[in-house]
Amino acid sequence: MTLTTQQTTDKRKKRKQPQATFAQVRSLLGPTYRKHRLRLLAGFIALLAVDFLQLLIPRIIRRAVDSLQATEISSHELLTPAALIVSIAAGVVILRFTWRYLIIGFSRLLERDIRNRIFTHLLTMDGPFFEKRTTGDLMAHSSNDISAIQMACGMGMVAAVDALVMLLAAIGFMIAIHPTLTLMALLPMPILAISTRILSGKLHKRFSAVQERFAMLTELSRSTLISIGLIKSYTMEGFQTKQFDRLGKKYVKDNLRVAAIQGLISPVATLVGNIGMLVVLFLGGLFVIQKKISLGDFVAFITYLYMLIWPVMAVGWVANLVQRGATSLARIHSLVTSVARLHDPKEGPEPDPGQPGFRLNNLTFSYPSSPRPVLNNLSLHLGPGIHGITGRTGCGKTTLCKLLTRLYPVKNQQLCFAGHDVNQYPLFQVRSRIGYVAQEPILFSRSIAENIRLGRPEASRKEVEEAAKKAAIHEDILTFEKGYETTIGERGIKLSGGQRQRLAMARALLADREILLIDDGLSAVDVTTEEELFHGLKHYFADKVVIVISNRTKLLSMTDRIIILTDGSVEAEGSHEELLRSSDLYRSMYSKQMLDPDEAGSKR
């Protein structure tokens, strides 16, 4: 695990950091923006109204101060500007709530839409895709990356518009008061522009490193939790803790490197604003003494300059949010635009009822990560009946199951389903006809009944119980306090290995599909129970295509036909009796298992 983590880190250092383009922004964010454009318009109108009201306050103060200086206003008359300021403040409160509800609420809707798009896209991807992406990386996309985009498109967008409007309006009012004083107050601004550009570039690279480190940390957490039993049995708790601590420290270090940049942006912006304030206090005071501006003008100018501090500081903050959002947007865009290698046409031919099952024509297959063929010129016809497939570890049994269930792409005409090339069918059209029982069944932390209903959510309780009885799991279920409503925990942790497999068998039987694939799906069941179960299902298998992957000769002897694979090709096929006479490998397997009936074959 340490080596893998180090290799990932090295690749990350060499890889160019992603940059979001306008086309990526438009394709990923455009639909949600168009859908909620009226909401955004109303929100920005409220935001601009807040800015307009805030800009009125210095003008009211200016008139009041000039009147006081000229002693043209009484203490009673001071209530008028005071009431105006209070009324404006009340209006600002209402309008500020309005724009926050509309615009920040929009950013949450955008977050929801992107998360749904990621989830939907992942469900369409194939085996090669998931070979390249870790679960931790995918989880990081759905958490940290989406959060960064939400902040950029929420507060980042608000701050950018607000800062721009306030900056231009305040500078305009300042110029109206005294152009020269305004010019002197704004002289430090180029320092901010240059420093922001430099710091933002560094922030982008460092934030990319943080996101990728977070993905690694998440993947380590996930893999540890799902294999907690194995880790405890090998007393690896200390090792895993050190691994987690090491990655955690690196994650903190990467975050501190980001914080160092962030810690510079705001102080630089504040420094620029305060330098401008110092210039105004000196020159503005001098101009008041020289009667070039009134005291009211000076107070208003100071107020407008004070209003500029937030926009000036916002430049750095917005740059930070935009860089984070752009990095995350590029990462998510790369994910949701990834294309599955598995062809999935919209429409396909009608399956030929006279040719049920699969036909393999010189099928050759290699995994993307390895050039060595796992299946090599494999030719088979898997029609109605019970087919047993066996062979040594690595001969391609499980790979064959993955291809039949359409998890990996195959070349044209090498795999046919119901009389047509499998690539002509939509994936759903093939998968919806296959029931699958794996050696390690996937169960969810739901009730037993919900797990059995996975393939047929509308099934009645009676149908669920009938499927459980056929799979010889009904009596076991009744031993639980809540029976079929028992929650079985993550990956079925409350059940034994045999119970999990029989539960998966009940699920496949309830789905009642014309093809049933059992990939060593009864390996955790004792031989006697397996034999009774299989004998009991013989009538259910009538007219169906049943493919049983197993190395147990007792189970294979109950099939209609046995196929022995060697190095991805058919070495021999025939009935149990025929193979005992003709196949040295099968005869050897049978002899060993007669001596040790509980010996179980390997999965692949």
N, C-alpha and C positions, 0 to 999 in steps of 0.2 A: 504493500500500500504506500509506503514511503517513496519507493521508486516511481510509482505511477504519479504521485503528487508532484514529485520533483520534475518529472518529464512534462507534466501539464504546465508547471510554472515556467520552465524553459521555453516551451512553445509560446506561452503568453507573452514573454519578453520579446520574442522574435517577431510575433505577429503584429502587423500594422493595426493601430487602433481604429475602430470603425468611425466613419463620419457620415452623419445623416444628410442626405441631399433633399432638395425641395420636392423631388418626385416621391421620395420615401415619406416625407411629412404629409404630402397631399394624399397618398394612397392609404396611409394608416390612420390619419386624423380627419381627413376630408369628410367621410360619410357622417361622422358624429357632429362635426361643425355645421354641415348643411342641415341636418335634422333638427338641430337646436338653435338655428340662426336667430329666430325671433327672441328666444330667451336671452341669448348673448347681446342682441341689439338693445333690449330693455335694460339689461345689466350695465352695459357701457353708457347708456344715456344717464342712468342713475349715478354712475361713477363720475361722468363729466359734470353733472349737476353739483355733486359734492365739491369738485375742484372749483367750479365757478363761484359757489357760495363762500368757500374758504378765501378766494381771492378778493371778495368784496370787503372782508373784515379790515384789512389794512387801510383801505380807502375811507372807511367809516372812522377808524382811529385817527387817520391823518386830518380829517376835517375837525374832529373833536379837539385834537391837540392844537391845531392852528387857531381855533376859536378860543381855546383857553389862553393861548399866548397873547392873543389880541384882546383878552378879557371881554369877548363879545357873547359869552354864553354863561348862563347862570347854573347854579348847582341843580336846580329843578330841570333845566333843559338837558342836562347830561343824561337824564333817564332815557331820552329818546334813542341816542346811539347805543346805550346799554341794552335797551329792549330789542333793538335791531340785532345786536350781536347774539343775545340769548335766543331770539327767534331763528336766526341763521344756524346757531349751534343745534337747536332742536331739529331743524330740517336736515342738517348734516347727519344726525343720528339715524333718522328714519331712512334717508337715502343710502347711508352706508350699510345699514342692515339689508336693504333691498339688493344692492349690488353684490354683497357677500352671498346672500342666499341664491341669487341667480347665477353668478359667475363661478363661485366656489362649488356650488351645487352642480354646475355643468362639468367641472373638472372631475367630480365623482362619477357622473354619468359616463364621461369619457373613459375613466378608469375601468368601469364595469364593461363597457363595450370592447375595450382592448383585451381584457381578461377573458371575456367570452370568445373573442376571435382566436386567442391563443389556444384555449381549451378545445374549441371546435376543430382548429387546424391540426392539433396533435392527434385527435381521434381519426384523422384521415391519413396519417402517415404510416409508412411501412417499416419492415424489419431493418433495412439498411439505414434508415434515418435514426432509429433508436440505438443502433450500434455506435453511432458517432456522438450522440448526445447523452450525457449523464442525467439522471433524475434531478440531482442537485442543481445543475445548470438550468434545467427547465423550470424548477421551482424558483430560482433566482429571477428568471424572466417574469414570473407571475407575482413577485413580491417587490423586491428592490427596484427593478427596472420600471415597473408600472407606477410605483410610488414616485419615482423621479420624474416621469412624464406628467403625472397628475399635478405635481408641484409646479412644474414649468408651465403647464397650460392653465393652472389656476392662479396662484399668487404671483407666479412669474409674469404671466400675461397682464394681470391687473397692475402690478408694479411697473411694468414697462410702459403701459399706456398712461398710467397716472403720473409717472415720473416725466414722461415726454410732455404731457399737457402742462403740468405744473412748471416744468423747466422753461418752456417757451413762453407761457403766460407771465410767469414771474419776471423773466428777463425783459419781456415787453413792457411791463409796468415800470420796471426799474429804469429802462431806457427813457421812458416818458418823463421820469423824475429827473434823471441826470445821465446822459449818455457816457460822459467821461468817467464818472464814478462807476458806472456799470462795467465799462471796459476794464478798469483797474481791478474790480472785484472778480472778474472772470478770467483774468490772466493765468491763474494756476490750473485752469481746467485741462489744458493739453497734457499736464503731468498725469492726470487721472486717466485720460484716454490711452496714453502709451502704456502706463503700468497695468491697466485693466487688460489690454490686449496680450501683454506678456504673461501675466498671471493666469488668464483664462486658458491659454494654450497648455500651460503646465497642469492646470486643474483637470482638463479633459483627459489627459493621459493617466493621471493618477487615479481619477475616478473610475476609469475603465479597469484598472488593476484591482480596485476595491470590489467592483461587481464580480469579477472573475474569481477573486479569492473567496467571496461570499458563497459563490456557487460550489466551490470545492469544500467549504466548511459544511454547507447544507448536505452535500452528497455523502460526506463522511458520517454525519449525524444519521441520515436516513439508512445507510448501509449497516451502521452499528445497531440501530434499533430493530431492524427487521431480522437481524441475525443474532439477537441477544443471547438466545439459548446456546448457539455454537460458541460464542465468545466466552460465555461462562464455563462451558464444558472444557474449553482449552485454557482456562484461567488467563484470558487475554485482557481482563479489565484494565490492568495497569498500563499495558501497551497502548490500548485504544485511548485511554485517558491522556497519555503523553502525546499521542498523535493529535488528539483534539486540542490539547493545550498548545502544541506547537503551531497548528494552523490558526488557532485563535489569536496567538501572539502576533503572527504575521498579518492577520486581518486587522488587528488593532494598529500595528505599525503602518499598514497601508492607509488606514483611516487618519492616523496622525499626520501622515504626509499630505493628505487632502486638507486636513484642518490647518496645517501650516500655511497653505495657499489661501484658504478662506480667512484665516486670521490676519493676513496681510491686506486683503481687498478692502475690508471695511475701515481699518485704520487709515489706509491711504486716502479713501474717499472722505473720511472725517477730517483728515489733515488738510486736504484741499479746501473743504468748506470753511474750516476755521481760519485758514490763511486769508481767504476772501473776506471773512468777517473782520479780521484784524485790519485789513486794508480799508474797509468801509468805516470802521470806527475812527481811524486816524484821519483819512481824507474827508469823510462825511462830516465829522466834527469841525474840521477846518473850514469846510464850505458853509456850515451853519454860521460860524463866527464871521465869515466874510460875506454873509447875507446872500450867497449864491443859491441856497435852497433854504426853505423854511424848516422850522423844528418839526412840523408835522410831516414834511417830505422825508426828513431824516428818519423819523420813527417808522414811517411806512416802508422806507427803503430797507431799514434793518429787518422789519417784519418779513418783507419779500425775500430778503437774503436768507433769513432763517428758514423760510419755506423751501429754499433751494437746497438746504442741507440734506433733506430726505431724498429728493431726486438724485442728488450727486452720490449719496450713499447707495441708493437703489441701483445705480449703474453697476456697481460691483456685485451686489446681491443678485440682480437679474442675470448678469453674466455667469455667475455661479450656477444658478438654476437652469439657465439655457444650456450650458455646457453639460451638466448632468443629464438633462432631458434629452439633448441631442445624442449623447453617447448611448443612453438606454433605448432611445427610439431606433437607432441604427441596429442595435442588437436584436430588438424585437422584430424589426422589419426583416432582418436576415432570417429569423425563425419562421415568421408567418408566410414568407415568400418561398421558402424551401419547397422543392417539388418532389413528390414521391416518385420513385423509380417504377413503382407498380402501376401499370396502366389500368384505368378505371373508366371505361366508356359509359356514356349516359344510357344507352340502350344496347340491347343484345338480342341474339336469336332466341327463339323458343326452344328450350331443351327437348331433345328427341326422346319421347317416352319409351321408344324401342331400344334405346342404348343408354340405360342408366349407368351411373358410376364413372370411373376415370379410365383413360387409356394413356399410357406413357410411351412415347415414341423416341427412343434413343435420347432420353433426357439426361443432360449434363448440367451440373450446377456447382458453382463455387461461391462462397461467401465473399462479400466485398473486401473484407479484411484479410483474405487469404486466397492466393492464386490456385492452390491445390484443389482439384475437384472433389467434392464430397460424394456426389452422385455422378457416375460415369457411364454414358450410353445405356441408361436403364430403360428397358422396355417391359411393360406390364399391362395387363388388362384386369381392372378391379371392378367386376360387375356384381350383380346380386349374389349373395352368399357370404359366408364368414371366411375371411382371409387372415391367416396368421403370418406375421412378418417377424423374423428373428435374425440374429447375426451377432458377430463380435462387437465390442465397444468401438464406436467410430465408423461403423459400416454405413451410416446414413439413414437409420430408421427414423429418428426424430426429425432430421432435415426433410425427409419425405413428407412427414406430417405437416410441417410448416409450409411446404409448397402446395399440398393438397388443400390446406385451409387458406391459401392465398395471402400469405404474409410476406413472401418474397417473389420478385418477378422471374418469369421463365421465358425462354425464347418461343417465338411462334411455332405452332404445330408440334411442339415437344410434349405438351400436356393438353389433353382433350377432356372435356366434361360433357356428358350426355350428347355425344356425337358432334360437338363443335370445339374449335380451338378455345381454350379457357380464356385467352386474352380478348376474345370477342364479347365476353359477358361482363356486365357490371359486377363489381366485387360482391355487392349485396346478394345478387342473384345466385352466386355459388355458395357463399357463406351461410345464407339462410336455409340451405338444404343439408347442412352438416352439423351433427352433434359431436362435441369434442370432450374427451375425458383425458386430462394430462396426469402424469405421474405426480407432479406437485400442483394440485388443484388450487386455483385462485379463489379464495373465499373472502367475503367482506364482513366487516364488523356490524352485521345486521342480524336479524332473527334467522333461525334455520329455515322457516317457511319462505322468507324473502330470498335467501340464497338459492333455494330450489326453484323458485319462480323466475330466476334470472332470464331464461329464454322465453318464458310465457308469463308475463306479469299479470295477465288477466285470469290465470288458472284458479279454479276453486280450491277450497281446502280439501275436499274429497279427492280431487285429481292429484294434489300435492301428496296426500297420504298414500294413494295408490302407487305413485312413482317411488316413494320411499320404501314401500313394502317390496316392490320389485327389486330394488337395490339392496334389500336386506339391512336397512338402516332404521326402519320404523320402530322396532322394539328398543333400540338404543336411544332414540329421540324421546320416547316416553319415560325413560329413566330420569330425564332432566326435570327439575321442578316446574318449569314453565313450558315444557314440551316443545312444540313447534315454534313458540314465541321466544325461545331462549336465544339471547344474543351471544354469538359464539366468539366474539373478540377479534382482534386484528389477525387476519390470515387464518381464522379458525383455530386460535390458540387453545380454546377449551376442549377441542376434539383431538382424539388420537389420529395417527396417520391413516389407519384403516378407515376410521369414521369419516375423515375428510374425503378420502377417495370414493367411498360409497355415497356420500352426499353429492359429490360431483357427478357420479353415475346417475343418481336420482334426477339431478338437474337435466342431464342429457336425455333421459328417458321421458321426462315430462315434456321436453321440447318436441319429441316424437318426429324427428327428421329422417329423411330417406337414407341418409348416410351417417354412420356412426364410427368415429375414430377413437380408439382406446389406446393411447400411447403409454403403455406400461401402467395404466390407470388403476390396476388392482394389485400392484406390487407390495403394498403394505397390508394386504389382506391375507390371512393364513390360507394355505392351500385348500383345506377342506371347505371353508366358507366360499372361497373363490370358485371351486368346482360346483357347489350347490347353487351359487348365484348364477353362474353361467348356464347351468342346466335349466334353471328356472326361466331364463330369458330366451331360450331357444325358440319358443313360439313367437316371441316379440320380434326376433330377428328375421322372421320369414319375409321374403320379398325385399329385404333391405340390403344395402351394401355395408357390411361390417368389416372393419379393418382393425385387427388386434395386434399391437406391438408388444411382444413379450419374449422373455428368454426362459419362461417356465414351460417345459415340455408337456406337463400335465394339462395346462390350459391350451397349448397349441394342438394337442391331440384331439381336442373337441371341435376344432375348426374344420371347415370343408377342404381347405387347401393351405399349405404352409410354403412360404417363400423365404429362402435363406439368402441374405445379402452379404457380400464380401467386397470391401473397397468400393462401395457404391454401385455394384452390379449384381445381377442375379447369379448366384452360384448353383443353386438347385431349387426345385419346387416340386410339390406333389403332396400326397396325403401323408399322414403320420407313419403308416406302415411302409409306404414306398420309400420315404426318406430314411427310415431305419435300415433299409436294405442298401440304399444307393449313396447316402451321404455320410462320410466319416465324421464331419463336424457335428451333425445332428445326433448321430449315434453316440458320440462322445458326450454331448450335453445330456442326453437321456440317461446314459450309464451313471454319470456323476450325480444326477438328481435322483436317481433311484436309490443311491446310497445315502443321499442327503435331501429328502423331499422338500425341505424348507428353503433350499438354496434359491436365491432370487437372482435373476439376470440383471445386468446393468441396463441403463436407460438407452444408451445410444451406441 
